[in-house]
Every structure is written in structure tokens, then in C-alpha cells.
Amino acid sequence: MYPTTEMNQATTHFSSGALDQERLSKTCILVLVGIAVSFLAQKLLQVHRLRALERLHGWGELLRESEFQYDFLGIAKAIQLASHFRKRTSLAYTNALFMKYGETYVSNVIGHRPIFTCNADNTKHLLSTAFVDFDSSPLRKPLFEYITPHGIFTLDGPDWKKSRDQLRSRLSNLRKIIDLDSCEQHFQAFLRRVPPKGRAFDVQSCTFALSLDMQTQFSLGESVDAQSFSQSKEKKRFVEDLLYLKERIVQDGFRGPLRHFFPKGRFHQSCLRAREYVTRYATRQVEQQISNNEKNDGIPPASAFNMRDREISQCTDQALSILLANDSMSTTLSGLFFCLAQDDRALKKLRASIIATVGSTPPTWGQLGSLHYVRWVIQEGEKAVSNLRFVR
């Protein structure tokens, strides 16, 4: 038998331990209830905003994916997206969903209610006048903030509009910023990579290298020589980092919150190297601009110094944003070549119109404005690529 004092102490310890365990259980229950209430409130707020937009624009109720109608947390949808991306069947999966639910439908991915659309009018309306009605920063910002902390893919609302206006201003005078002679050199390098006598080749990788050379020439003032057979190690490393970053960003976009379970050491290293590479060129451009402003406008050195770091960071973000969006140009070109290869009539008419306007020499800016059929073909090519079904 225990002595009375020891027995009382044992009883006290037992009661205290049981009480602590009971408190811990209640705390866990309260936390879970709080999470559930917060999740439910967020879902109701999203539904309310969606209904308000539907009433404002006179939309009918958007179709919802029926396959996961009982997956209230959206976990199964996220897993399926990640699975298709890993198997490289995302295009077929996406096309099948648009064919099943129409051009616009709503889904549920880990608590988010993303709206998927392939309708060109919806996209134009969203980017031109209705961007403030949609908030994609919770989805985009975690993907891009390491590589472009203040870029157009990271910002939202007024900051996004400001960044977009800056990019638009930068691209407003193409004659001033694009050297047609350099473009011709890059195009000739592209032709050297095309095998003779109609042999098959990977047109997508070639058009990607062509667009990357042109866009780095414009964004950085110097090409990365992606098409060159004697590319420097530094430029090759930058291209490898850029390709990895683009692929990882897309992967994490499909994974959703599940991306936190995947290591990001290499991703952060690639972000650091890529920003260092682009920052060197951005520094050179900004310092040249400040030097010109000091000569022309007499800006005090102190003001120029304060402006310098901000402009370099902004220029770096803008250049990287353009390079991360590099796929739009290469995808359009490769898809256009794919379509033209199957339409001999359009190909012959296109060639005849170019020869009639330009001849066999590189075009001038004045001649480019007269290539109406080329513009129409590119516009039709963009539509064809956006609606291109998966070809087995």
C-alpha cells in the first residue's frame, strides 16, 4: 500500500494529466470546427460573388464539373490534374472537359473555385475591362513570387494594371526597339536547324529557340544564342534554368496546395541564378538611361541614385515576365506551321503574297505593314492553335 501522502500526490498527478488531455482534445475540436467554419464561410463568399457576377452580366448559371460533385474539398480534382500533368495528357484531358461542359465552366480545386474558359470573347473582356472582377493572385502569386516578386504575373488589382501599362508602353514603339537585321539573323539560324528534303524534325523546340533568341535580344539587349551550336556555358545555363522554372511553375499550378510537399531547393537556386543573369543586363540598360537623362534633363545625381535600384528591379521583373511568357510566340508559330503543312492551298497563297509584296529580300518596316494575308493567316493560326484538339 502507498503511504497517504504519496497516494494523494499520485491522485493529483493523475487528475492533472487527465485534465490536460481533456483540454487538448477540446482545443483540437475547436480548431477543427474553426477550420471547417472558415472553409464554409469562404465557399459561401465565393458562391455569393459568382452569383453577383452572373446577375450583373446576365449570365446563366455556369456549368460545374459533375465528376467531383461530392468532393467538397476539391482534393480529388487536384490529384487528377497532377496525375494528367505527370503523364503528359493534360491537353487531352482539358479538351475533353471543354467538349463535355462547353467553353466555360467552374470547378473546385482545394477550396478554390476557378473558372475555366477557352472563349476568346471572355478572355478579351477579362483582360480589357473586367479584370478587377476576378482575382487570380491566390493562385498565381505563390507560383511566380520567387522569380518575379513584382512582375505582372504576381500582382493583382491596381498594381497589376500599372505593371501592364508599363509593359504596354515599353512595347508601344516596335520600330524603335526591334532591329529587323537582328531578327533576320535569328531567322537564318532557325533555317539552318531545319533539315532538308522534307525530313521530320521537332518544330516546337526550334520555334521556341527562335522566339527566345528574339525576345532576349529585345528584353536584354543581347540574345542568349539558343539556336547557336557554340552557345556559351553561362547562356546555356540560363536557358536551362528558364526552361526548368517554366516547367516547375506549370507543375505547381496543377498540383495546387499539394506543391508544398515537393522540394524546392533547385527551384530557388534557378530563380536566384536567372535573376542575377537578367539583373546584369537590366543594370546596364538603366544606368545608360539615367546617364542620358542627366545629360538631357539635368537630374541631380542623388535623385538618379534613388531611382536606380527601383528601376533595375522593375526592369528585371518585366524582362523575366516577357521571357516566362515566351511560349505564346513559339506555340503560335509551331501550331501555324503544323496547320500550313496540312493546307497546301493556303501555303501557296501565303508564299505568293509574300513574294508579291517583299520579293526574295528581307522585308522593311513599310513592307511588313502591307502583308495583309500574312496577318490574316497568323490570326487564323492563333484561333486554330487555341481550338486545336489533341491529335493521336
Salt bridges, closest charged atoms under 4 A:
GLU22 OE2 - LYS26 NZ 3.52
GLU54 OE1 - ARG51 NH1 3.69
GLU61 OE2 - ARG51 NH2 3.49
GLU61 OE2 - ARG64 NH1 3.05
GLU65 OE2 - LYS77 NZ 2.80
ASP133 OD2 - HIS57 NE2 3.92
ASP156 OD2 - ARG140 NH2 3.63
ASP165 OD2 - LYS161 NZ 3.41
GLU222 OE2 - LYS235 NZ 2.90
ASP225 OD2 - LYS235 NZ 3.09
GLU234 OE2 - ARG280 NH2 2.15
ASP241 OD1 - ARG237 NE 3.89
ASP241 OD2 - ARG273 NE 2.94
GLU247 OE2 - ARG88 NH2 3.82
ASP252 OD1 - ARG248 NE 3.02
ASP252 OD1 - ARG255 NH1 3.17
ASP252 OD2 - LYS264 NZ 3.83
GLU287 OE2 - ARG308 NH2 2.86
ASP309 OD1 - ARG308 NH1 3.14
ASP317 OD1 - ARG275 NH1 2.76
ASP327 OD1 - LYS246 NZ 3.38
ASP344 OD2 - LYS348 NZ 3.18
GLU380 OE2 - LYS383 NZ 3.87
